[in-house]
Amino acid sequence: MRAVVTRVKNASVEIDGAVHGRIGQGFLVLLGVHVDDGPREAEKIADKICGLRVFEDAAGKMNVNPTDAGANSLLIISQFTLFADCRSRRPGFTLAARPEQAVPLYEQVIRLCRDRGFTVQTGVFGADMQVFSQNDGPVTILLDTKEL
């Protein structure tokens, strides 16, 4: 799995002009599922997202996790394009899991984050979504379970 995790002051997602999900301070997470991913990768990435220490401590160092920073809100958006093969000018997506595999894993990540006490808002898998965010920092981290 891959996740682009952005620390935000707020974020929202609209579908057909209506707000579908909105958070305050926390993380906007764009989540992609690889064809080789399974429940183990979902557990690994959820654990890393929820424990990522990118909020400032009293000394101004990024050393505090979202829960301790009072920023335990997540907006998780499915993003199959994170596995684009861009060797040609037209990206290919054969490494992205098909919906029948990706949806249950996407939903597992959401459940795991909620189980860890996070408030989770989402988009709709496969929908045309407009995502808005006010980045904080900016701080953006790329996670890949093959490297964790």
C-alpha positions as CSV (number, residue, x, y, z in Angstrom):
1,M,0.0,0.0,0.0
2,R,1.0,3.6,-0.5
3,A,-0.3,6.6,1.4
4,V,0.4,10.2,0.9
5,V,-0.2,11.7,4.4
6,T,-0.5,15.5,4.6
7,R,-0.8,17.3,7.9
8,V,-3.7,19.7,7.5
9,K,-5.5,22.4,9.4
10,N,-8.7,21.2,7.7
11,A,-9.7,19.1,4.7
12,S,-12.9,18.1,2.9
13,V,-14.1,16.1,0.0
14,E,-17.0,16.9,-2.3
15,I,-18.9,14.6,-4.6
16,D,-21.4,16.0,-7.1
17,G,-21.0,19.4,-5.4
18,A,-22.0,18.2,-1.9
19,V,-19.6,17.8,1.0
20,H,-19.2,14.2,1.7
21,G,-16.4,14.3,4.4
22,R,-14.8,17.1,6.4
23,I,-12.1,17.2,9.1
24,G,-10.3,19.9,11.2
25,Q,-6.7,19.5,12.3
26,G,-5.3,16.0,11.4
27,F,-4.3,14.1,8.3
28,L,-5.5,14.0,4.7
29,V,-4.6,10.5,3.5
30,L,-4.5,9.5,-0.1
31,L,-4.4,5.7,-0.1
32,G,-3.5,3.4,-2.9
33,V,-3.8,-0.4,-2.9
34,H,-1.3,-2.6,-4.8
35,V,-2.2,-5.9,-6.5
36,D,0.0,-7.8,-4.0
37,D,-1.5,-6.1,-0.9
38,G,-3.5,-7.9,1.8
39,P,-4.6,-7.5,5.4
40,R,-1.1,-7.4,6.7
41,E,-0.3,-4.3,4.6
42,A,-3.5,-2.7,5.8
43,E,-2.5,-3.2,9.4
44,K,1.0,-1.9,8.8
45,I,-0.1,1.3,7.0
46,A,-2.9,2.0,9.5
47,D,-0.4,1.6,12.4
48,K,2.1,4.0,10.7
49,I,-0.5,6.6,9.9
50,C,-1.9,6.7,13.4
51,G,1.5,6.9,15.1
52,L,3.3,9.3,12.7
53,R,5.0,11.8,14.9
54,V,4.9,15.0,12.8
55,F,3.3,17.5,15.2
56,E,5.5,19.9,17.1
57,D,6.5,19.4,20.7
58,A,7.2,22.3,23.1
59,A,10.6,22.8,21.6
60,G,9.2,23.1,18.1
61,K,10.5,19.7,16.9
62,M,8.3,17.2,15.0
63,N,8.0,14.7,17.8
64,V,4.3,14.3,18.7
65,N,1.8,11.9,17.3
66,P,-1.7,13.0,16.2
67,T,-3.5,11.8,19.3
68,D,-1.2,13.6,21.7
69,A,-1.4,16.7,19.5
70,G,-5.3,16.6,19.7
71,A,-5.4,16.1,15.9
72,N,-6.8,12.6,15.6
73,S,-9.0,13.3,12.6
74,L,-8.4,11.6,9.3
75,L,-9.8,12.2,5.8
76,I,-9.0,9.0,3.9
77,I,-9.4,9.1,0.1
78,S,-8.9,6.1,-2.2
79,Q,-6.3,6.9,-4.8
80,F,-5.4,4.1,-7.3
81,T,-3.2,6.5,-9.3
82,L,-0.6,6.2,-6.6
83,F,0.4,3.0,-8.4
84,A,0.7,4.6,-11.8
85,D,3.4,3.2,-14.1
86,C,4.7,6.4,-15.8
87,R,7.4,4.9,-18.0
88,S,5.4,6.1,-21.0
89,R,3.6,9.4,-21.2
90,R,0.3,7.7,-20.7
91,P,0.3,6.2,-17.2
92,G,-0.7,2.5,-16.8
93,F,-2.5,1.2,-13.7
94,T,-1.9,-2.6,-13.8
95,L,-0.2,-2.4,-10.4
96,A,-3.3,-0.9,-8.7
97,A,-5.6,-3.5,-7.2
98,R,-9.0,-4.0,-8.8
99,P,-12.0,-2.8,-6.8
100,E,-13.0,-6.3,-5.6
101,Q,-9.6,-6.5,-3.8
102,A,-9.0,-2.8,-3.1
103,V,-12.3,-1.9,-1.5
104,P,-12.1,-4.4,1.4
105,L,-8.5,-3.3,2.2
106,Y,-9.4,0.4,2.0
107,E,-12.3,-0.3,4.4
108,Q,-10.0,-2.3,6.7
109,V,-7.6,0.6,6.9
110,I,-10.6,2.9,7.9
111,R,-11.7,0.4,10.5
112,L,-8.3,0.0,12.0
113,C,-7.8,3.8,12.3
114,R,-11.2,4.1,14.0
115,D,-10.3,1.2,16.3
116,R,-7.3,3.3,17.3
117,G,-9.6,6.1,18.4
118,F,-9.4,8.3,15.3
119,T,-12.4,10.1,13.8
120,V,-12.3,9.1,10.1
121,Q,-14.1,10.7,7.2
122,T,-13.9,9.3,3.7
123,G,-14.6,9.8,0.1
124,V,-16.4,7.2,-2.0
125,F,-14.3,4.6,-3.7
126,G,-14.2,5.1,-7.4
127,A,-16.2,8.4,-7.3
128,D,-15.2,11.6,-9.0
129,M,-14.1,13.6,-6.0
130,Q,-12.9,17.2,-5.4
131,V,-10.5,17.2,-2.4
132,F,-9.7,20.4,-0.6
133,S,-7.1,21.0,2.1
134,Q,-5.3,23.7,4.0
135,N,-1.9,22.1,4.4
136,D,-0.2,22.7,7.7
137,G,3.6,23.3,7.4
138,P,3.4,22.0,4.8
139,V,4.2,18.5,6.0
140,T,3.6,15.7,3.5
141,I,4.9,12.2,4.0
142,L,5.0,9.3,1.5
143,L,4.5,5.8,3.1
144,D,4.9,2.6,1.2
145,T,4.4,-0.7,3.0
146,K,7.2,-2.3,0.9
147,E,9.6,0.1,2.7
148,L,8.1,0.0,6.2
